[in-house]
Amino acid sequence: MKVAVIGVGSMGKNHARVYSELPDVELAAVVDEDLSIAEDLSNKFGTRAYTDYRKMLEIEKPEVVSIVVPTALHEKVGMQILEAGVHVLMEKPIAAALEEGQRLIEKARTVKRKLMVGHIVRFNPAIQALKQKLVNGDLGRIYQVFCRRAGPFPARIRDVGVVIDLAPHDVDVMRFLTGSDPIRVFAETEQRIHTNHEDLLWGMLRFPDGVVGSLEINWLTPTKVREVLVLGERGLFRVDDLTQDLYFYENAQAKDHSWSALATLKGVSEGSMTRFALQRYEPLKAELQAFIKAVQDDLPVPVSGEDGLAALKLSLALVESGKSNQVISV
């Protein structure tokens, strides 16, 4: 299968590297407006370099393309790639605006090509293991999902604030883990260092059935933190996204009781802590492999355009809430 990568900056170069490592995949081309960057990668991976993706499409005729360009260009580039009959993996967020994302989804449907959105956190082995444990009922009823994503300001970001850059990861993870969509959101945002956009968010999301989501995101923390906590009847799951570790902190009172019995007790008590042995792998490689398999076997993509649009909608609602100081129904 011939593939190409459009936009080979900090993230796009990793797409190119992973494609070059996959069996039965030919990295046909890399495209970047900076020819020197494209040529460096083409020399490294034995492929061709272009500055014009339209010329690349005409000459190379790839079956699959990863689009890793600035968010503002997602719709323009994505529409032309889909129109050319090529399957698209679009790095998150799906687009800069909901209308743009919807047009991309409709175009993919019209031309019968697959559109997947690159929500890479779903493919972390610890998140995958956590999802399976929640499906199995190991936690019982879920009370709260808390995501914390903090770190220094990234030099690569210029066109969006911290919410649109990072929140789609975590609201998508919340949707993935709970299997439901929030009904309202509220956020506090601040602009401390970034000159044009917000760089700090504290958000709350209300899900059906009483599940509460909490979200802490910023570009102001000197060290990177990537953490997901899921609290429920039987205890607390914790994922360290950076180390790919999954922990479970047991509610000792719940160990041998159903919730109806536990409800009569005075509270909870600390039980044992388990760190699960997981097979670690690169989430990006798992993501691209899943995309290639969906194309090869004509299967639904694991993260659809609709998933990407839902994450963008929630992220934009958080931005709106931060500006208006109002609860936003979604």
C-alpha positions as CSV (number, residue, x, y, z in Angstrom):
1,M,0.0,0.0,0.0
2,K,1.4,3.4,-1.1
3,V,1.2,6.1,1.6
4,A,2.3,9.7,1.9
5,V,2.6,12.2,4.7
6,I,1.7,15.9,4.2
7,G,3.4,18.1,6.7
8,V,6.5,16.6,8.3
9,G,7.1,18.9,11.3
10,S,7.4,17.5,14.8
11,M,4.5,15.1,14.5
12,G,4.5,14.4,10.8
13,K,8.1,13.1,10.8
14,N,7.0,10.5,13.2
15,H,4.2,9.4,10.9
16,A,6.8,9.1,8.1
17,R,9.1,7.1,10.4
18,V,6.3,4.7,11.5
19,Y,5.0,4.1,7.9
20,S,8.6,3.3,6.8
21,E,8.7,0.6,9.4
22,L,5.4,-1.1,8.7
23,P,5.3,-4.3,6.6
24,D,3.5,-4.2,3.3
25,V,3.5,-0.4,3.3
26,E,5.5,1.8,1.0
27,L,6.2,5.4,2.1
28,A,5.9,6.9,-1.4
29,A,6.4,10.6,-0.5
30,V,6.7,13.2,2.1
31,V,5.5,16.8,1.6
32,D,6.4,20.0,3.3
33,E,6.5,23.7,2.3
34,D,10.1,23.7,3.6
35,L,11.9,21.6,0.9
36,S,15.0,21.1,3.1
37,I,12.9,19.4,5.8
38,A,11.2,17.2,3.3
39,E,14.4,16.3,1.6
40,D,16.1,15.4,4.9
41,L,13.3,12.9,5.6
42,S,13.2,11.6,2.1
43,N,16.9,10.8,2.2
44,K,16.5,9.2,5.6
45,F,13.7,6.9,4.6
46,G,14.5,6.4,0.9
47,T,11.4,8.2,-0.5
48,R,10.6,11.3,-2.6
49,A,10.2,14.9,-1.4
50,Y,7.7,17.4,-2.5
51,T,6.6,20.9,-1.6
52,D,3.3,20.7,-3.5
53,Y,0.9,18.0,-2.3
54,R,-1.2,18.3,-5.5
55,K,1.9,17.5,-7.7
56,M,2.7,14.6,-5.3
57,L,-0.9,13.2,-5.7
58,E,-0.6,13.4,-9.5
59,I,2.8,11.7,-9.7
60,E,2.8,9.2,-6.8
61,K,-0.9,8.3,-6.6
62,P,-0.9,7.1,-3.0
63,E,-3.8,5.1,-1.5
64,V,-3.4,6.6,2.0
65,V,-2.3,10.0,3.3
66,S,-1.6,11.3,6.7
67,I,-2.4,15.0,6.9
68,V,-0.3,16.7,9.6
69,V,-0.5,20.4,8.7
70,P,-1.6,23.4,10.9
71,T,-5.3,23.1,12.0
72,A,-6.3,26.0,9.8
73,L,-5.4,24.1,6.7
74,H,-7.1,20.8,7.6
75,E,-10.3,21.4,5.6
76,K,-8.5,22.8,2.5
77,V,-6.0,20.0,2.2
78,G,-8.3,17.2,3.4
79,M,-11.0,18.1,0.9
80,Q,-8.5,17.9,-2.0
81,I,-7.0,14.7,-0.9
82,L,-10.4,13.0,-0.5
83,E,-11.6,14.4,-3.8
84,A,-8.5,12.6,-5.4
85,G,-9.9,9.3,-4.0
86,V,-7.4,8.9,-1.2
87,H,-8.1,7.6,2.3
88,V,-7.2,10.2,5.0
89,L,-5.8,10.1,8.5
90,M,-6.3,13.6,9.8
91,E,-4.3,14.6,12.9
92,K,-6.5,16.0,15.6
93,P,-8.4,18.2,15.8
94,I,-10.4,17.3,12.7
95,A,-10.6,20.9,11.7
96,A,-10.6,24.5,13.0
97,A,-14.4,24.8,13.0
98,L,-17.4,22.4,13.3
99,E,-18.7,23.3,9.8
100,E,-15.3,22.5,8.3
101,G,-15.2,19.1,10.1
102,Q,-18.7,18.3,9.0
103,R,-17.8,19.1,5.3
104,L,-14.8,16.7,5.6
105,I,-17.1,13.9,6.9
106,E,-19.6,14.5,4.2
107,K,-16.9,14.5,1.5
108,A,-15.4,11.2,2.7
109,R,-18.9,9.7,2.7
110,T,-19.6,11.0,-0.8
111,V,-16.4,9.7,-2.4
112,K,-16.5,6.5,-0.3
113,R,-13.1,7.0,1.3
114,K,-12.2,6.5,4.9
115,L,-11.5,9.4,7.2
116,M,-9.9,8.7,10.5
117,V,-8.9,11.3,13.1
118,G,-5.6,10.9,15.0
119,H,-6.6,10.7,18.6
120,I,-3.4,8.9,19.6
121,V,-4.1,8.7,23.3
122,R,-6.8,6.0,22.7
123,F,-4.0,3.7,21.5
124,N,-1.9,3.9,24.6
125,P,-1.8,0.3,25.9
126,A,-2.7,1.5,29.5
127,I,-5.9,3.3,28.2
128,Q,-6.8,0.2,26.1
129,A,-6.4,-2.0,29.2
130,L,-8.4,0.4,31.3
131,K,-11.2,0.4,28.8
132,Q,-11.4,-3.4,28.8
133,K,-11.5,-3.4,32.6
134,L,-14.3,-0.9,32.7
135,V,-16.2,-3.0,30.1
136,N,-15.7,-6.0,32.2
137,G,-17.3,-4.2,35.2
138,D,-14.1,-4.3,37.3
139,L,-14.8,-0.8,38.7
140,G,-18.5,-1.1,39.1
141,R,-20.4,2.2,38.6
142,I,-18.2,5.0,37.4
143,Y,-18.4,8.3,39.5
144,Q,-15.7,10.5,38.0
145,V,-13.2,10.7,35.2
146,F,-10.3,13.2,35.7
147,C,-7.7,14.0,33.1
148,R,-4.6,16.1,33.7
149,R,-2.5,17.2,30.7
150,A,0.1,19.9,31.6
151,G,3.6,20.9,30.5
152,P,5.7,23.7,29.1
153,F,4.6,25.8,26.1
154,P,5.4,24.0,22.8
155,A,7.2,26.1,20.3
156,R,5.4,24.3,17.4
157,I,2.0,25.8,18.3
158,R,1.0,29.2,16.9
159,D,-2.5,29.0,15.5
160,V,-4.6,27.7,18.5
161,G,-4.7,27.9,22.2
162,V,-4.1,25.1,24.8
163,V,-7.8,24.0,24.7
164,I,-8.0,23.3,21.0
165,D,-4.5,21.8,21.0
166,L,-4.8,19.5,24.0
167,A,-8.4,19.2,25.2
168,P,-9.5,17.0,22.2
169,H,-7.2,14.3,23.5
170,D,-8.9,14.2,26.9
171,V,-12.5,14.8,26.0
172,D,-12.1,12.0,23.5
173,V,-10.6,9.7,26.2
174,M,-13.6,10.6,28.4
175,R,-16.1,9.7,25.7
176,F,-14.1,6.5,24.9
177,L,-14.0,5.3,28.6
178,T,-17.5,6.2,29.5
179,G,-19.1,5.3,26.2
180,S,-21.3,8.4,26.4
181,D,-21.3,12.1,25.5
182,P,-21.4,15.0,28.0
183,I,-24.6,17.0,28.3
184,R,-23.0,20.2,29.6
185,V,-19.6,21.8,30.3
186,F,-18.2,24.6,32.3
187,A,-14.6,26.0,32.2
188,E,-12.3,28.6,33.6
189,T,-9.5,29.7,31.3
190,E,-6.6,32.1,31.6
191,Q,-4.1,33.7,29.3
192,R,-0.8,34.1,31.1
193,I,2.1,33.6,28.6
194,H,0.6,32.8,25.2
195,T,0.1,36.2,23.4
196,N,-3.0,35.3,21.4
197,H,-4.8,32.4,23.1
198,E,-5.6,30.8,26.4
199,D,-2.9,28.7,28.0
200,L,-4.7,27.4,31.1
201,L,-8.0,25.5,31.5
202,W,-9.9,24.0,34.4
203,G,-13.0,22.3,33.0
204,M,-15.9,20.2,34.2
205,L,-18.1,18.0,32.0
206,R,-21.4,16.4,33.1
207,F,-22.2,13.1,31.6
208,P,-25.5,11.2,31.7
209,D,-26.0,8.8,34.7
210,G,-24.3,11.2,37.1
211,V,-20.7,10.7,35.8
212,V,-18.6,13.9,36.3
213,G,-15.6,14.7,34.2
214,S,-12.8,17.0,35.4
215,L,-10.1,18.4,33.1
216,E,-6.9,20.3,33.9
217,I,-4.8,21.5,31.0
218,N,-2.1,24.1,30.7
219,W,1.1,25.1,28.9
220,L,2.6,26.6,32.1
221,T,3.9,23.6,34.1
222,P,7.7,23.1,33.9
223,T,7.4,19.3,33.8
224,K,5.1,17.2,31.6
225,V,2.1,15.5,33.3
226,R,-0.2,13.1,31.5
227,E,-2.7,11.4,33.8
228,V,-6.1,9.8,33.7
229,L,-8.0,8.9,36.9
230,V,-11.3,6.9,36.9
231,L,-13.1,6.7,40.3
232,G,-15.9,4.3,40.9
233,E,-17.6,1.9,43.4
234,R,-14.7,-0.5,43.8
235,G,-11.8,2.0,43.9
236,L,-9.7,4.1,41.6
237,F,-7.9,3.4,38.3
238,R,-4.9,5.6,37.4
239,V,-3.1,5.8,34.1
240,D,0.2,7.4,33.7
241,D,0.1,8.2,30.0
242,L,3.9,9.0,29.8
243,T,5.1,5.6,31.3
244,Q,2.1,3.6,30.0
245,D,1.4,2.3,33.5
246,L,-2.0,1.3,34.9
247,Y,-2.7,1.2,38.6
248,F,-5.7,0.2,40.7
249,Y,-6.3,1.5,44.2
250,E,-8.8,-0.8,45.8
251,N,-11.7,0.3,48.0
252,A,-11.3,-2.4,50.7
253,Q,-14.9,-2.1,51.9
254,A,-16.1,-2.9,48.4
255,K,-14.0,-6.0,47.8
256,D,-16.5,-8.6,48.9
257,H,-19.7,-6.7,48.7
258,S,-22.2,-5.6,46.1
259,W,-22.9,-1.8,46.0
260,S,-26.3,-2.2,47.7
261,A,-24.5,-3.7,50.7
262,L,-21.6,-1.2,50.6
263,A,-24.1,1.7,50.6
264,T,-25.0,0.9,54.2
265,L,-21.4,1.3,55.4
266,K,-20.0,4.5,56.7
267,G,-17.5,5.1,54.0
268,V,-14.6,3.6,52.1
269,S,-11.2,2.4,53.3
270,E,-7.9,1.9,51.6
271,G,-7.2,-1.5,50.2
272,S,-4.4,-2.9,48.1
273,M,-2.7,-1.2,45.2
274,T,-2.1,-3.2,42.0
275,R,0.2,-2.2,39.1
276,F,-0.7,-4.2,36.1
277,A,1.9,-5.8,33.9
278,L,1.2,-4.4,30.4
279,Q,3.0,-5.0,27.1
280,R,4.2,-1.6,26.1
281,Y,4.2,-0.4,22.4
282,E,4.3,2.9,20.5
283,P,0.7,4.3,20.4
284,L,1.3,6.0,17.0
285,K,2.4,2.7,15.4
286,A,-0.8,1.0,16.8
287,E,-2.9,3.9,15.5
288,L,-1.4,3.8,11.9
289,Q,-1.6,0.0,11.9
290,A,-5.3,0.2,12.8
291,F,-5.9,2.7,10.0
292,I,-4.0,0.6,7.4
293,K,-6.0,-2.5,8.4
294,A,-9.3,-0.6,8.2
295,V,-8.4,0.4,4.6
296,Q,-7.1,-3.0,3.6
297,D,-10.0,-5.0,5.0
298,D,-12.7,-2.3,4.4
299,L,-13.5,-2.1,8.2
300,P,-14.8,0.9,10.1
301,V,-11.9,3.1,11.4
302,P,-11.5,3.0,15.2
303,V,-11.7,6.8,15.5
304,S,-14.2,8.2,13.0
305,G,-14.7,11.6,11.7
306,E,-17.8,11.8,13.9
307,D,-15.6,11.1,16.9
308,G,-13.2,13.8,15.9
309,L,-16.1,16.2,15.4
310,A,-17.5,15.4,18.9
311,A,-14.1,16.1,20.5
312,L,-13.9,19.4,18.6
313,K,-17.4,20.4,19.6
314,L,-16.7,19.8,23.3
315,S,-13.3,21.6,23.1
316,L,-15.0,24.7,21.4
317,A,-17.7,24.6,24.1
318,L,-15.0,24.7,26.8
319,V,-13.4,27.7,25.1
320,E,-16.8,29.4,24.9
321,S,-17.6,28.7,28.5
322,G,-14.2,30.1,29.6
323,K,-14.9,33.4,27.7
324,S,-18.6,33.7,28.8
325,N,-18.3,32.3,32.3
326,Q,-21.5,30.3,31.5
327,V,-22.4,26.7,31.6
328,I,-22.7,25.5,28.0
329,S,-25.2,22.8,27.0
330,V,-23.9,20.4,24.4
